[in-house]
């Protein structure tokens, strides 16, 4: 997909990877709707700011009505999550935002994309789509669902010519990962790699070597990955 001349909508564009995605889309020549629950928190030049809460169906429908010229939907907004056996409300919140919110956006914008020639949907997933980091099993479940949803949408939207790309990475240096003392990608690099993948029409974007290793482990004995992962944690 050619980003120059495209019209994109980015969720969660007020910070982190979403902010860099919106800024780089503008740099690449796209018209950009930058959205957030608190639109006043978006401080980017060259974008059209919209209020959007992806967990609120009325808000999603309103955004699709306003942004009727979109042909690139970037589902970036998401939250963390605790353990499945921990606070059940936190588990529900992770799924409500990361899975149901993303699906709500895809459902609302699928007809918009069809009317505008097919376009593309980008779903920001994670290396956690394929493994569980200690203490964040609810997040992992939600991102595994995003990966599976992306594959399903790829099939369901193929007839209207819509590309569906899922993006997977380990950790980026954002507010969500402040408490983790681990190597982190620059969110600007994640945005660049993601948009390069969209222009190459990649069904999946693997952003770093750790995530490549995690994905490759799916065809192997899971005990071997567990051993490698524990070595990584204790390095």
N, C-alpha and C positions, 0 to 999 in steps of 0.2 A: 504494500500500500504506500502510495506517495503521501507523505505527511505535509509537504508544502501545498498549501491550498485547501487542506482538510479543515473540518470544523470538529473540534474535540471538546469533550466534557470530562473533567477530572474531579473525582470525589476526594474529599480529604486534602484539598489543595492548599491548606493554610500552613502546613509544616511538613518536615521530613521529606520522604520520597515524593509525595504528592506535590509539594511545592516545587521541587526540582523538575518533575514531569511537566507541570504547567508552564514553568519558565522556559524549559527547553523546547516545548512544543511551539511556543511563541517564536523562539529563535529560529526554528525550522520552517517558519512561515505558515503556521496554522492559526486559525481563529480559535480562541480558547474560552470556554466557560469554566471558571475556577469556582468550585463549590466547597462549602463547609457548613456545619451546623451554625457556627457563628461567623457570618460573612464579613463582619468587621475585623476579623482576625487575619484576613487575606491582605497582604501588602505587596502584591505583584503589579507591575506595570504591563499594560497591553492586553489585559484580560477583561472579560465580562464576569462580574462577581454575582453568584447566585447563592441564596440560602438553600441548603439541602440537608436533610437528615434521612439517610438511607434506611433507617429502621422505622420510618413513618411513611406509610403507603400514600397518604395524601400529599406529603412533601415530594415524593418520587413522581407521582402523577403530574403534579404542578411543574416540576422541572422538565419533564418530557414535553409538556405543552409549550413551555417557553422556549426550550432549546430544540425546536423542530427541524433545525438544519444540521444536526449532529450526524457525522458519519464515522466518528471514532469515539467510543465510550471507554474511558479508563476507570475501572473499578478499583480504586486504591484505598478507600477508607476502610479502616479495620481497627480492632481493639485486641488486647491481650486476653488471657484467661488463665485461671488457676487450675487446680487439680480436679479431675472428674469426681473424686470422692470428697472434695472440699465444699465450698459455698455453692449451692445449687443455682442461686441467682446469678453468680458470676459465670457459671457454665452456660446458662440460658442466654446471658447477655452476649457471650462470645459467638454463639450460634445465631442469635438474632441479628447481629450486625454483620459478621463475617460471611455467613452463609445466606440467611434469609434476606438480608439487606442487599447483598450482591445479586441474588437471584431476582429480587424485586426490580432492581435497576435493569437487568437484562430483559426481563419481561416487558417493562415499560418502554424500553428503547428499541427493542427488536423491530417493531413496525416502523419506527422513525428511520432506523438504519436501512430497512428494506426500501422505503420511499426515496432514500438518498443514494441508492445504488449498491447497497450491501454493506460496505464499510468494514469496520472491525470492532471487536470487543477485547479489551485487555483486562484480565483478572489477576490482581496481585496476590499470588499464593505464597509459598514458602518452602524451604527445605523441610519444614515441619509437616508438609503434606505426606512425608514418607517416613518420619521417625518422630519420637517424642523426647523433647528436652525435659529433664527433670523439673517438675513443678508447673509445667504448662501443658498438661494433657488436653485440657479443654480447647486451648488454642490449636493444638495439633489436630484434634478431631475436626474443628471448623475448617482448617486449611486443607485437610484431606478431602473434605466435602467440596471445597472450592475447586480443587483439582478434578475431582470426578464430575462436578457440574460443568467445568470447562469442556471436558471431553464430550459430555452429553450435548451441550449447546452447539459444539462444533458439528455434530451430526444433524441436530435439529434445524440449524440455521444454514446448512450448506446449500440448500435449495435457493436461498435468497442471496447467496454469494457473500455471506458475512464470515470474515476471518475471526476465529476465537483463539486468543493466545493466553496461556497461563504463564506467569513469571514466578520463578523460584530462586530464593537466595537464603543464605544463612542469616547473618545479622548485618544490619546497616546502622550507622551511627545516628540514631534518632532518639527522640524523647522516650519511646517505648522500650528502648534497650539500655537506658542509663544505668540500671542496676547490675548490668552484666559485665564482668571483667574478662572479655574475650575479644579476639580480632573482629573488627567491624569494617564493613565497606563504607566508602563515602557515598551518601545517598545520591549525589550528582552522578556518580559512576553507574549506580543502579538505574537511574533514569535514562542515561545515555544508552546503556546496553538494552534496556527494554524497548526504546524507540527504534534502535537499530534492528531489533528483532521484528518489530511490527513492519518496518519497511522491507525486511526480507521475507515477510509473510510466514514467520516461524510459528508452528503450533504451540511450542514450548520454548521458553527462554530460561536457560540455566546460567545464573549470574556469577558463580564462583566455583572454585575447585572443590570445596567441602561439599557443596550441593551436588556436584557431579559424582562425587564418591557415594553420597547417600543414595542417589538415584540408581547408580550401578549396583548397589548392594541388594536391590529388590529381587534380583535374579539369583541371589546366593543364599547360603545358610544364614538366617538372621542372627544366629549366635556369633558369627564372625564379625558382623557389623557391631553388635553390642560390645565385643572385645575392643574393636578399633575405636569406638566412641568413648569408652571409658579411659582408654589410653590418651585420647585427645583431651578429655576433661582434666586428667591428672598431669598433663604435660607441663 
